[in-house]
């Protein structure tokens, strides 16, 4: 077996960052060699003797970096960026100048890059330069909670800054969320859609009764509880101009209207929902999910028409 200098260099950089993080009170777990798919270290901060925030590290080293500049560029592969952004916790790239001979006598400065920035640019620039142990402590204790907040924002989740213990006062950073408007709208839309449906039909029995046309004494209460979420869902989808493109919007409005015995309105919504599916040239309704969805909406239409005939 021949060990190359690149392997030695990479091993040194990984051990160097691991040691520096451990010195600052991090639990560090190494990804076994041969299983490196974009992550080198699994890390967990410790606050007040309690495990706190998780983050993952990818370590890169080069003799091109001298540790003198305040910011340096890095060009990750596209597949790496795609992999990092999908992870459940923040992922950082640590750029370490190849100064192995000096690491025994002095602190080798290194750079930290964020991976949550959805930019198409090939280069990403370092977020922070770590010139001392105190710089690393500041990153772990001050920067990391905010970066956690931003990491969750990209998935459409607004949460308060993480704290070791549950506190009465929670802090939500300002002047940030508007940059993630589309992600947040998608999250709100999905949440309101699922919540509206599951309040109206909390179990299989309630759905089966509804489909068979059997009246349920809880229908009125379920509709009342769901109404604010249904209305909010309708507003959100109108903001995104989503309702004219996706069958779920008129379908959920039809279910809500029918639950409130507004059958004529419900029929109109169901027909609109079916029309959206039939107009979509990409959808294949001959089998699978779309076949079942189309059949279900057609059943809604037939049931609503029967109800209307009875009332006329």
Buried (B, 14 or more C-beta within 10 A) or exposed (E): EEEEEEEEBBBBBBEBBBEBBEEBBBBBEEBEEEEBEBBBBBBBBBBEEEEBBBBBBBBBBBEEBEBEEEEBBBEBEEEBBEBBBEBEBBBBBBBBBBBBEEBEEEBBBBBBBBBBBEEEEEEBEBBBBBBEEEBBBBBBBEBBBBBBBBBBBBBBBBEEEBEBEEEEEEEEBEEEBEEBEEBBBBBBBBBBBEBBBEBBBEEEEBBEBBEEEEEEEEBEEBBEBBBEBBBBBBEBBEEBEBBEEBBBBBBBBBBBBBBBBBBEBBBBBBBBBBEBBEEBEEBEBEEEEBEEBBEEBEEBBEBBEEBEEEEE
